[in-house]
Every structure is written in structure tokens, then in C-alpha cells.
Amino acid sequence: MDVFEAIRKRRSVRLFQNTSVPLEDLLKIVDAGRLAPSGSNLQRREFIIITDRATLFRLNEVQPVFDTGAAIGVIVDQTRWAVEDASAAVENILLAATALGYGSCWIEGTLIPREEEVKELLNIPKEKRLFALIPIGIPLTSGEQAPKRPLEEITHLNRYGNKLSLPSEG
Ligand SMILES: Cc1cc2nc3c(=O)[nH]c(=O)nc-3n(C[C@H](O)[C@H](O)[C@H](O)COP(=O)(O)O)c2cc1C
């Protein structure tokens, strides 16, 4: 699958078949996160792969999307660019998961109020941030793409306000 196909196929999957995910695939997905750009190439990101069923069950208390074989946590420190670096890694992870035929979802909003509790569960040091959790698994259904704003509505050519007339795409 090329990168454009992965971008088009990716969607937030929140319901999964309850099958395990081979560690080999999880390492490929994490490696895509490792290779993402980072400010000044500082690469302060770390990743945690979660395959333990009891831990995944506990993560369901954050949001019930972890009835699946695996999850990946993206950990950063509190330095400059941490949010950008973590975001770049998350997007690479989502695309790599899609390319390997897995569903995934960027879980951050529901994690924020429970971050300290989940860090404790996963033994993540207090000074680090658990930026996002990403469930990985085979989707239960092939969901529709979430509505996206049309390209011509959000694209300007040379000067803001110069709109392009483009064929509409999904
Ligand atoms: C910063 C950020 C935080 C998000 N947090 C959550 C979350 O906590 N729970 C969730 O179900 N989805 C979360 N999402 C996924 C969005 O809801 C999803 O990307 C959006 O609805 C568009 O759907 P799509 O990913 O299928 O294109 C988050 C996405 C981003 C970029």
C-alpha cells in the first residue's frame, strides 16, 4: 500500500476483533513512529507496547476502545516541541498500522484527565508525559470515512482568498 492509499484508508477505529497482534507487526508500527521528524532531531519520544490483556482491560476505563490485542502509548518529556514530536510520531503510527491492515485510533482527549492514573498503571515515570494511547487491531467493521472539508474550501493559491476550482473528492 502506498502512502496516499494509507492516508485515504486510515480512519479512527474504535471497535475491534478480539484477536492478538503479532509483536513483529507492532515493532514495525512503532518503528514508523521512531522515524518521524522531531524538532532539532532531539527524538525524546519513547513508546510502550501493551499486549497484556489485564492491562488492556484496565485501559478500557479511559475509553472503551481497548477490547483488542494491543495498544501503543507515545511518551514524551516536557521539553520544547514535545507535542509536535509526539504528534508526528502518532500520525506515522496510524498510517503504518493502516498499511499493515490494522485499525487504530488517536486517543488523547479522553486520556488527558486520567493521564497520571494510566502512567502509574504502566509504570511511566512521573516526569514524563503519556501523550496518547493508540489501540491496534483488526477492525470489527469497515467504517465510513469521517466527513472531511473539501480541498477547494480550505486551499488558497498564492494569496489568501484566491480559491481553486477543483473536482470534489472524498
Ligand atoms: C489530538 C487528537 C485527540 C483525539 N482524541 C480522541 C479521543 O480521546 N478519543 C477518540 O475516540 N478519538 C480521538 N481522536 C480521534 C478523532 O476523533 C478523529 O480523528 C476525528 O473524529 C476524525 O475521524 P478520522 O480519524 O476517522 O478521520 C483524537 C484525534 C486527535 C487528532
PDBQT file of the ligand as one rigid body, heavy atoms in Angstrom, charges set to zero:
ROOT
HETATM    1  C1  LIG A 201      -5.482  15.465  19.085  1.00  0.00    +0.000 C 
HETATM    2  C2  LIG A 201      -6.500  14.374  18.897  1.00  0.00    +0.000 A 
HETATM    3  C3  LIG A 201      -7.103  13.818  20.002  1.00  0.00    +0.000 A 
HETATM    4  C4  LIG A 201      -8.040  12.785  19.832  1.00  0.00    +0.000 A 
HETATM    5  N1  LIG A 201      -8.575  12.194  20.944  1.00  0.00    +0.000 NA
HETATM    6  C5  LIG A 201      -9.502  11.225  20.782  1.00  0.00    +0.000 A 
HETATM    7  C6  LIG A 201     -10.050  10.573  21.920  1.00  0.00    +0.000 A 
HETATM    8  O1  LIG A 201      -9.689  10.838  23.054  1.00  0.00    +0.000 OA
HETATM    9  N2  LIG A 201     -10.993   9.626  21.710  1.00  0.00    +0.000 N 
HETATM   10  C7  LIG A 201     -11.400   9.263  20.444  1.00  0.00    +0.000 A 
HETATM   11  O2  LIG A 201     -12.268   8.383  20.336  1.00  0.00    +0.000 OA
HETATM   12  N3  LIG A 201     -10.883   9.842  19.352  1.00  0.00    +0.000 NA
HETATM   13  C8  LIG A 201      -9.946  10.809  19.485  1.00  0.00    +0.000 A 
HETATM   14  N4  LIG A 201      -9.394  11.395  18.376  1.00  0.00    +0.000 N 
HETATM   15  C9  LIG A 201      -9.805  10.951  17.023  1.00  0.00    +0.000 C 
HETATM   16  C10 LIG A 201     -10.738  11.974  16.341  1.00  0.00    +0.000 C 
HETATM   17  O3  LIG A 201     -11.997  11.948  16.972  1.00  0.00    +0.000 OA
HETATM   18  C11 LIG A 201     -10.837  11.618  14.850  1.00  0.00    +0.000 C 
HETATM   19  O4  LIG A 201      -9.560  11.739  14.260  1.00  0.00    +0.000 OA
HETATM   20  C12 LIG A 201     -11.824  12.519  14.113  1.00  0.00    +0.000 C 
HETATM   21  O5  LIG A 201     -13.135  12.297  14.565  1.00  0.00    +0.000 OA
HETATM   22  C13 LIG A 201     -11.773  12.297  12.587  1.00  0.00    +0.000 C 
HETATM   23  O6  LIG A 201     -12.021  10.943  12.266  1.00  0.00    +0.000 OA
HETATM   24  P1  LIG A 201     -10.948  10.081  11.460  1.00  0.00    +0.000 P 
HETATM   25  O7  LIG A 201      -9.736   9.912  12.327  1.00  0.00    +0.000 OA
HETATM   26  O8  LIG A 201     -11.640   8.759  11.190  1.00  0.00    +0.000 OA
HETATM   27  O9  LIG A 201     -10.605  10.806  10.201  1.00  0.00    +0.000 OA
HETATM   28  C14 LIG A 201      -8.417  12.369  18.525  1.00  0.00    +0.000 A 
HETATM   29  C15 LIG A 201      -7.761  12.913  17.415  1.00  0.00    +0.000 A 
HETATM   30  C16 LIG A 201      -6.792  13.885  17.587  1.00  0.00    +0.000 A 
HETATM   31  C17 LIG A 201      -6.061  14.420  16.382  1.00  0.00    +0.000 C 
ENDROOT
TORSDOF 0
